[in-house]
Amino acid sequence: MRAFLVAVLVMVLSGPALAFDDPKALVAAIYAPYQTPGAAANQDPAQFYSERLKGLVSGHAAKAANDLLSSSEDAAAGTGPVAPALSFNPFIDAQHSLLMDLVIGEPILMKSKAMVPVNFSNFDHATMLTLSLVKDPDGWKVDDVASLGEGENWLLSWLLQYDPFSVN
């Protein structure tokens, strides 16, 4: 019986990502693990991504790997720095989290798209993000993330497609 329960638990935990019929419920699920210290360590942000965003992440990872493999040749030729792989969690605008004062705004809906503002402090850094969502057949998914607060502003899809280090 115990083996059966373990098998069922493994199947449930390894199953497909949950489908969200409400944009705010998706955003609340994204940020729920950050409310308990250490709970978000194993969370993969990509589980909430749309197919378009997953494609951009895959393309960026392939380009970063290719650039890394050819970096020794580029360094010898003096062609400049290698574009780094994406090394932060776009939902917290950082690598590590200690989120406080989390506020998830009301979604703005337009047919199969939505925007949800999110504000919080990560350690002592005030952050304002806007999550752009799209309704897939499986429910709402994150299609892009924009950082709009003080300091560095960015759009995740842009970071994944263009090399900010290459200046022509």
C-alpha positions in Angstrom: 0.0 0.0 0.0 2.8 2.4 0.9 4.5 1.8 -2.5 1.2 2.5 -4.2 0.8 5.8 -2.4 4.4 6.8 -3.3 3.8 5.9 -6.9 0.6 8.0 -7.0 2.4 10.9 -5.4 5.3 10.7 -7.9 2.8 10.7 -10.8 0.9 13.7 -9.4 4.1 15.7 -8.8 5.6 14.9 -12.2 2.4 15.5 -14.1 1.8 18.5 -16.4 1.7 22.0 -15.1 -1.6 23.2 -13.7 -4.0 24.9 -16.0 -5.2 28.3 -14.8 -8.5 29.7 -16.0 -7.9 33.1 -14.3 -4.9 35.3 -15.0 -4.6 36.5 -11.4 -4.7 32.9 -10.1 -1.7 32.1 -12.4 0.3 35.0 -11.0 -0.7 34.2 -7.5 0.6 30.6 -8.1 3.9 31.9 -9.5 4.5 34.0 -6.4 3.1 31.6 -3.7 6.4 29.7 -3.2 8.3 33.0 -2.6 6.1 33.6 0.5 7.8 30.7 2.3 11.6 30.8 2.7 13.3 28.1 0.6 10.1 26.9 -1.1 10.9 28.6 -4.4 14.4 27.0 -4.7 13.1 24.1 -6.9 10.5 26.1 -8.9 11.2 26.2 -12.6 9.9 29.5 -14.0 9.5 27.9 -17.5 6.6 25.8 -16.2 4.5 29.0 -16.5 5.7 30.1 -19.9 3.7 30.1 -23.1 5.0 28.1 -26.1 6.3 31.3 -27.7 8.3 32.3 -24.6 9.6 28.7 -24.2 10.8 28.9 -27.9 12.6 32.2 -27.1 14.3 30.7 -24.1 15.4 27.6 -26.0 16.7 29.8 -28.9 18.6 31.9 -26.4 20.1 28.9 -24.6 21.2 27.4 -28.0 22.9 30.7 -29.0 24.6 31.1 -25.6 25.9 27.6 -25.8 27.2 28.1 -29.4 28.8 31.4 -28.4 30.5 29.8 -25.5 31.9 27.0 -27.7 33.2 29.5 -30.2 34.4 32.1 -27.6 38.0 30.9 -27.6 38.1 31.5 -31.4 36.4 34.9 -31.0 38.7 36.0 -28.2 41.7 35.2 -30.4 40.2 37.1 -33.3 39.3 40.0 -31.0 35.6 40.1 -31.9 34.3 41.0 -28.4 32.5 39.5 -25.5 30.2 36.5 -25.6 26.5 37.0 -24.8 25.8 35.5 -21.4 23.1 32.9 -20.8 20.1 34.3 -19.0 21.1 34.0 -15.3 18.2 35.4 -13.3 14.6 34.6 -12.5 12.4 37.1 -14.4 9.6 36.7 -11.9 11.8 38.2 -9.1 14.2 40.2 -11.3 17.1 38.5 -9.4 18.8 35.2 -8.7 17.9 35.1 -5.0 14.7 36.1 -3.2 13.4 37.5 0.0 10.1 38.9 -1.2 8.2 41.3 1.0 5.2 43.5 0.5 4.0 41.5 -2.5 1.0 43.2 -4.3 -0.6 41.5 -7.3 -2.7 44.0 -9.2 -5.9 43.4 -11.1 -5.5 41.9 -14.6 -6.3 44.0 -17.6 -8.0 41.6 -20.1 -8.4 41.9 -23.9 -9.8 38.7 -25.4 -7.1 36.1 -25.1 -4.4 38.4 -23.6 -3.9 39.9 -20.2 -1.5 42.1 -18.3 -1.0 41.8 -14.5 1.1 44.3 -12.5 3.2 42.9 -9.7 5.0 45.0 -7.0 7.3 43.8 -4.2 10.5 44.4 -2.4 13.3 41.8 -2.9 15.7 42.2 0.0 15.7 46.1 -0.1 15.2 46.5 -3.8 11.7 47.8 -4.8 10.5 46.0 -7.9 7.7 46.7 -10.4 7.0 44.1 -13.0 4.2 43.6 -15.5 3.4 40.1 -16.6 2.0 39.7 -20.1 -0.2 36.6 -20.3 -1.8 34.7 -23.1 -4.6 32.2 -23.0 -3.4 28.9 -24.4 -5.7 25.8 -24.8 -4.2 24.7 -21.4 -5.1 27.9 -19.7 -3.3 31.2 -19.0 0.5 31.3 -19.5 3.2 34.0 -19.2 4.1 35.3 -22.6 6.5 38.1 -21.5 7.7 39.9 -18.4 8.6 43.7 -18.3 10.6 45.4 -15.5 9.3 48.9 -15.2 10.5 50.2 -11.9 13.5 52.3 -10.9 16.9 51.1 -12.1 17.3 48.8 -15.0 14.2 48.4 -17.2 14.0 45.3 -19.5 11.6 43.2 -21.5 12.3 39.5 -21.2 11.5 38.7 -24.9 14.0 41.4 -26.0 16.7 40.1 -23.7 16.2 36.6 -25.1 16.4 37.8 -28.8 19.1 40.5 -28.8 22.6 40.7 -27.5 22.8 43.9 -25.3 26.6 43.7 -25.5 26.9 43.9 -29.2 26.9 47.6 -30.3 27.1 48.3 -34.0 
